[in-house]
Amino acid sequence: MPAARTAKCPEYSAQYLVHGRQSECRSMGRTLGNLQVAAEEPRPIQISSTTTWLNNVSTSAVQLHLAFDSTANAPPPQLCKLRSKLEVATYYGTSPWEDYPTTEDMECSNTDREACVTTTPLQSLDLTSIQWEKLPTFYSTAKDLADAASVSSSETSSPPSYTVSVTVPVNLPEEQALVPTFHSCLVSRTYAIDLALSYHVPSAICKSTLNLRIPLEVVFGSTKSGESE
């Protein structure tokens, strides 16, 4: 069996919802626009050993970029709350595998693969004070520019678009047992940040929730000064 190696998270698979996550905003049976969310992969969490035999765990953050494209000149949804959880998954099997294991594999009837998945609540952020930024409105002419000198063209205003960015701190609990992310042919350990973004669409009765799962890498590095590199 080849030795275990530290590995970065594999290319985004179906188990990760990172880029291009989109939700249609509706109210009273009417479509008001589309809410899109993209996340930047956070920098790795570093475990650093010190001369005092204590481990330092660095912090990280997830940068979320939200965009709302209105289809009916409707205002953007009111952001409410963002909850984050740490997901720790340990995969193991009785026969070697050649691919990266995922939670989807465990849901199938694979008797030679098992997984132990735990979640730990991290933070809950209040987003009610965050303000959307309205993007400049662009116009499109109904006539060809070649006819603009002789024929007055009608201009139609495009529906407004809005954008906002949110930084989600990733501060792991001190009592959290961490080992570096690794993959071998029989055992793997992976980490992910699960995000639940709740928002309220104007005139809607209930809040809506959009979920994302962001891969998180944990690495090991020793320092002499007791500070993370």
Summary of the structure (lengths in Angstrom):
residues: 229
radius of gyration: 23.2
end to end distance: 32.3
largest distance: 81.9
contacts: 619
relative contact order: 0.31
helix: 3%
strand: 51%
